[in-house]
Structures are given as C-alpha cells and as structure tokens.
Amino acid sequence: MNWLKRKNKRESTYSLEQQRAEKLATMGAQLSSSRQEKGLSLEEMVVLTRIPRRLLQAIEGGNLEELPEPVYIQGLIRQFADALGFNGAEFASSFPIGNNRVILKPSWKHTRFGELRPIHLYLLYIFIILCSVGGLSQFLNASALQSANNHQNQPKLNEETAIQSQKFQTVSDTVSSIKNSQQVQIGLTLTEKSWIQVVVDGKVEYEGELPEGTHRIWKAQEQLTVRTDNAGGVLVSVNQEKAKQLGEPGKQKEVTIAANTRS
C-alpha cells in the first residue's frame, strides 16, 4: 500500500508540474507576442518591469527550470503583464501555484545581533547616560552664563531651578530612549521595484510591491521578518546600522531579526 501511495503522490506532483509547464508556455507566448506587437525589446522590458532579462526570457520561453518558486513566478508574470497593459493580477491568477509553501532558510545569521550579553548592554547604557549628562551640563552651563549676562536682575534661584529641571528632563529622556532601544528596528530602502512582506511579532504588517526609491521603517518588540523576491534590490538597515544588500538580484530571501532583551 505504501508504494501505491508514493506512486500516486509522484503522479500528482508530476501532473501539477506538467500543468505549470503547459500554462507557462501558453502565457509566455502571449506575453512575447504582445511585447513584439508593441515594438518593445527585452532590454526595454527590463527597465519597465525591473525584472532581470534572463527571467523575462525564461517566462517567454516557458522554461520553468530557470525560474524561482511558483508563487514568485506568478508575481513575475503579473509584473510582466502589467507593463504590457494587461490586468496583471487577473492574467497571472491562472498560473497554478498549488499548496506548496515556500520555506526560505535565512543565510543572514541572527547571532550577530543576539551575541550582546546583558552586562555589555548595561555598560553601554551607562556610557550613553554619562555622555548625555556631561554634554548637557556643558551646554547648560554656557546657557546659564549667557542668561546671567543678559538678565542680571533675574534671581539666581530661578536660574538654578531651571537648570536642575532641564537636567532631570534630559536624564528622563535618555532613560526612555534606552528603554525603547530594547526594540528591534529594520529600515528598508529599495534600489529596484520588489515584492516585500514584513512580519512584526508574528503579524503581517505589509505585503506587496514597493517601487524603486521607497524607504520604510518597521519596529518590533520581539522580532521582525522580511521576505522578498528580489534580494538584490533591497537594502536593509538593522537598528540604524549601515544598510546592507539583502542578497543577489532576482533571488528570493527571508531574514528574521530578533530584539535584544534583558535577562
């Protein structure tokens, strides 16, 4: 019975792959014919769609082996069709995806952001507070001196009270800022139009295509996950660090970043 189940499963998988191949060949031929009728070259379509030339060729030629997972193929077809004046979503919906879920293993290790131990964080917080208070003291002393010169008749007691109040407020703001730094923050900058999905603490906060030049910021208490179908077109900045390219152009990628928490 087990060999019969395996046989049926192989036949079902083959049937789905065959459907995709046949549908891609038909849709690719339609897109190719429409592109040629409009007098557009593949290079011009690359500019219009932000899709690499090799992927456009694979779609027109019905070459599944050169394309990513089915869900991304459907997205590429939608972009291609939109650029040619079709209703991209309706056109691409007929491409069979099936029930397969895409599970991407992140190549960006999380340990880099999780290796800071609590003692390191405490030392960092103390350093930030000392620098803030020290800089504020110099600024307030200079301000107080100038204020004394301009307002000689103002009671000295009022000046001291104002200075102490400002110091207290600044220390409070610094502590509040440190508390907020427990969160994780990701900034995304798109150098190419790309499909993006952002999951904040287990909830999908955004999913869709973003145009070139877009800059977005998301914050989470526990973790952030970013998925894209064009890793080369996405720059990621974690906790306001220097932005890095997520991966290779035209490749799908998933990255999960966990927040630093006190033990």
C-alpha positions in Angstrom: 0.0 0.0 0.0 2.9 2.4 0.8 4.4 2.0 -2.7 0.9 2.7 -4.2 0.6 5.9 -2.1 4.1 7.0 -3.2 3.2 6.3 -6.8 0.0 8.4 -6.6 2.0 11.2 -4.9 4.6 11.2 -7.7 1.9 11.2 -10.4 0.1 14.1 -8.6 3.3 16.1 -8.4 4.2 15.3 -12.0 0.7 16.4 -13.1 1.0 19.7 -11.2 4.4 20.4 -12.7 3.1 19.5 -16.2 0.2 21.9 -15.7 2.6 24.7 -14.7 4.9 24.0 -17.7 2.0 24.0 -20.1 0.4 27.1 -18.6 3.7 29.0 -18.5 4.3 28.1 -22.2 0.9 29.5 -23.2 1.2 32.6 -21.0 4.8 33.2 -22.1 3.8 33.0 -25.8 1.0 35.6 -25.2 3.4 38.0 -23.4 6.1 37.6 -26.0 3.6 38.2 -28.9 2.1 41.3 -27.1 5.6 42.7 -26.5 6.6 42.2 -30.1 3.4 43.8 -31.3 4.2 46.9 -29.2 7.7 47.0 -30.6 9.4 46.6 -27.2 12.7 44.8 -26.8 13.6 42.7 -23.8 16.0 45.4 -22.6 13.2 47.9 -22.6 11.0 45.5 -20.6 13.8 45.1 -18.0 13.6 48.9 -17.5 9.8 48.8 -17.3 9.4 45.8 -15.0 12.7 45.8 -13.1 12.8 42.1 -13.8 16.2 40.6 -14.9 16.5 39.8 -18.6 17.1 36.1 -18.0 13.9 35.8 -16.1 11.9 37.6 -18.8 13.4 35.2 -21.4 12.5 32.2 -19.2 8.9 33.3 -18.9 8.5 33.9 -22.7 10.2 30.6 -23.4 8.2 28.6 -20.8 11.4 27.5 -19.1 10.4 26.5 -15.5 13.9 25.4 -14.6 15.3 29.0 -14.9 12.5 30.4 -12.7 12.1 30.6 -8.9 9.2 29.0 -6.8 5.7 29.0 -8.3 4.4 31.9 -6.1 7.3 34.1 -7.3 6.7 33.0 -10.9 3.1 34.2 -10.6 4.4 37.6 -9.3 6.8 38.0 -12.2 4.1 37.2 -14.7 1.9 39.8 -13.0 4.6 42.5 -13.3 5.3 41.5 -17.0 1.6 41.6 -17.9 1.0 45.0 -16.1 3.9 46.5 -18.1 2.2 45.4 -21.3 -1.2 46.9 -20.4 -2.9 43.7 -19.2 -4.7 43.3 -15.9 -1.7 41.7 -14.3 -3.4 40.2 -11.3 -6.2 38.6 -13.3 -3.8 37.4 -16.0 -1.3 35.8 -13.5 -4.1 34.2 -11.4 -4.5 31.3 -13.9 -0.9 30.2 -13.3 -1.2 27.1 -10.9 0.7 27.5 -7.6 -0.7 24.5 -5.7 -0.5 24.1 -2.0 3.3 24.1 -1.7 4.6 26.6 0.8 7.9 28.3 0.3 10.2 27.9 3.2 13.4 30.0 2.9 16.3 29.4 5.1 17.9 32.7 6.2 21.6 33.0 5.3 21.9 36.0 7.4 22.8 34.7 10.9 20.9 36.1 13.8 23.7 35.6 16.3 25.4 38.8 15.2 22.5 40.8 16.8 22.0 38.4 19.7 25.5 38.0 21.0 25.5 41.1 23.1 25.1 39.9 26.7 23.2 41.9 29.4 26.5 43.1 31.1 27.5 44.7 27.7 24.2 46.4 27.4 24.3 47.8 30.9 27.8 49.2 30.3 26.6 50.7 27.0 23.6 52.3 28.7 25.8 53.8 31.5 28.2 55.2 28.9 25.3 56.8 26.9 23.9 58.4 30.1 27.2 59.8 31.2 27.9 61.2 27.8 24.4 62.7 27.6 24.6 64.3 31.0 28.1 65.5 30.6 27.3 67.2 27.2 24.1 68.6 28.6 26.0 70.0 31.6 28.4 71.9 29.4 25.6 73.2 27.3 23.5 74.3 30.3 26.5 76.0 32.0 27.1 78.0 28.8 23.5 78.9 28.5 23.3 79.9 32.2 26.3 82.1 31.8 24.8 83.9 28.8 21.4 84.2 30.5 23.1 85.7 33.5 24.8 88.4 31.4 21.5 89.2 29.6 19.3 89.2 32.7 21.4 90.4 35.6 18.3 91.3 37.6 16.8 87.8 37.4 17.0 86.0 40.7 19.8 83.4 40.9 17.5 80.9 42.5 15.3 80.8 39.4 18.3 80.1 37.1 19.4 77.2 39.3 15.9 75.8 39.4 15.6 75.9 35.6 19.0 74.2 35.1 18.1 71.4 37.5 14.7 70.9 35.9 16.3 70.7 32.4 18.9 68.2 33.7 16.2 66.0 35.2 14.2 66.1 32.0 17.2 65.1 29.8 18.1 62.2 32.1 14.5 61.0 31.9 14.5 61.3 28.1 17.8 59.3 28.0 16.4 56.5 30.1 13.3 56.4 27.9 15.4 56.3 24.8 17.4 53.4 26.3 14.2 51.5 27.1 13.0 51.9 23.5 16.3 50.6 22.2 15.2 47.2 23.5 13.1 47.0 20.4 14.4 45.8 17.0 14.1 48.2 14.1 14.6 47.5 10.4 14.8 50.1 7.7 14.2 49.0 4.0 15.4 51.0 1.0 14.5 49.7 -2.4 17.0 50.2 -5.3 14.7 48.3 -7.6 10.9 47.6 -7.6 10.4 44.5 -5.4 7.7 42.4 -3.7 8.1 42.7 0.1 6.5 41.0 3.0 7.2 42.3 6.6 6.1 40.3 9.7 6.2 42.1 13.0 6.0 39.9 16.1 4.2 37.2 14.2 1.7 39.6 12.4 2.0 40.5 8.7 2.3 44.3 8.7 2.9 44.8 5.0 2.8 42.7 1.8 3.0 44.0 -1.7 5.2 45.6 -4.3 7.2 48.7 -3.5 8.7 51.0 -6.2 12.3 51.9 -6.6 13.4 54.6 -4.1 11.0 53.6 -1.4 12.2 53.8 2.2 10.2 52.2 5.1 10.9 51.6 8.8 9.3 48.9 11.0 9.8 48.2 14.7 9.0 45.1 16.8 9.2 44.2 20.5 10.3 40.6 19.8 11.3 40.0 16.1 10.9 41.2 12.6 10.9 39.0 9.4 11.4 40.3 5.9 10.7 38.3 2.8 11.4 39.5 -0.8 11.6 38.1 -4.4 14.4 40.4 -5.4 17.1 40.4 -2.6 19.5 42.4 -4.8 17.0 45.3 -5.0 16.6 45.7 -1.2 18.9 47.4 1.3 18.4 46.5 5.0 19.5 48.6 8.0 19.1 46.9 11.4 18.8 49.2 14.4 20.1 52.2 12.3 23.3 50.4 11.4 24.8 50.8 7.9 22.4 49.4 5.3 23.4 46.2 3.5 22.1 44.5 0.4 19.8 41.7 1.3 21.1 39.2 -1.3 21.6 38.6 -5.0 19.4 40.3 -7.7 16.4 38.3 -8.7 16.7 35.9 -5.8 14.1 35.3 -3.1 15.3 35.8 0.5 13.9 35.7 4.1 15.6 37.3 7.1 14.4 37.2 10.7 15.9 39.6 13.3 15.3 39.2 17.0 15.2 42.0 19.5 17.8 42.3 22.3 16.1 41.6 25.6 17.4 41.9 29.2 17.7 38.6 31.1 
